[in-house]
Amino acid sequence: MRKDTKNDLIVLINTLDSIDDLNEVKEMIFERRDSLARKTKFKLIVGEKVEIVGSGKIESGKIIKINRTRAVVDCYDKNRECMIHYTVPFSMIRRANAENN
């Protein structure tokens, strides 16, 4: 997103003075996020390298299974020196950058 567009959105959101209006905007954001997650699902394939984005950190892994609403991703845990399976919603998955593959 362009920085000026983001700033415009922030200004518009800050002008809202009703909880109902804020809740309506929140619902629109959730619907858009779900729509983008569904599109992501159809672009992913088993064996593809991905990044899991959440809780302020990014983990790298590989998709081992695609379910209806989530994917199972193998990630290497450096602390335990083993692979861990995470079941992750599509909204938290993005393709790994080409230089990471």
N, C-alpha and C positions, 0 to 999 in steps of 0.2 A: 504494500500500500504506500502510496506517495505520502510524504510527510505533511504536505499542505492539506490533503484530504483527511488525514488522521486528525489534524488540528481542527479542521472544520467540524468534524464529528464531535470532538470533545466540546467545542463551543456550543453546538446545538444541544447536546445532552445536558450541559450545564444550564441551559435556558429553560429546561423542563421544570415545572413547579408542582407537579402532581405525581403522587405515587402510582396512580393508574397509568399515567403516560410512561413512567419509567418501567413499569411492569410490562407494558406493551412492547417497548423497545427491547427489553430483556428477552421476551418470547421470540421476537423477530431474530435476535442474535442466535438463540438456541436453535431455531429452525434452520437458519443459514448454516450453522456449524454442522448440524446433522446432515444437511444436503451435501456439503463438501465432504463429510466423512463417507457418505454412500458413494460418491464419485471416486474417492480414494480407494475404496474396497474393490471396485471393478478394475482398477489399474494395477493392483498388486498381484504378484504371483509367488507361489511357493519357491523358496530358494533365494528370493531377492533380499539384498541387504537393505536394511531400513534403520531409521533412528526413532527412538521412543522419546517423546518430549513430554515432560511432566515433572512437577515438584521442583522446578528450578534447575533440573539437570537433564542432560541428554545422554541416553545409552544407545550404543550400537548393537545390532543383532541381525539375525537372519530369520525370515518367515519360514516356519515349518508346517503350519496349517492355517487355513482360512475358514473361519466359521461364519455364521450368519451375521453376527453383530461385532465380532472381535476376531483378532488373529492371534495365534500362538507364535511367540517370537523367542528364539534361542539367544540368550545374551551370555557373554563370558564374564563371570564375577572374578575380578582380580584378587579380591581379599580371600576368597575360598579356593581360588584356582580351579574353578569348575564351571560347567554350563548350567544356566538356570532358565527354565521355561517361564515366560510371562504371558498371561492372557491379557491382551491389550485392546481397548476400544480403537476403532479406526480413526477417531478424532485425535488420538495421541500419536499416530504413526505418520512418518513422512519418509519418502525415499532418501537413501543416503546419497550424499554428493558424489559425483563421478570420481573425484580425486580420492575419496575414501574407499572405493571398491577395489 
